[in-house]
């Protein structure tokens, strides 16, 4: 039944299912991923500064206000 499905077929099916059932949650997910990346980059920069011995002033990471999604 599913023998002729390739990776592209599965990817398209996954995208359709995600858009149908997860569309309202996508903006919150994107915001959360962006914040995680920002924190990760800040931590990597801090570790590099500590390794080289120069301690630059790292930007303060402020937790945003959370609002219920949905």
Secondary structure, DSSP 8 states (H G I E B T S, - for coil): --TT--HHHHHHHHHHHHHHHHGGGHHHHHHHHHHHHHHHHHHHHHHHHHHHT-----------------
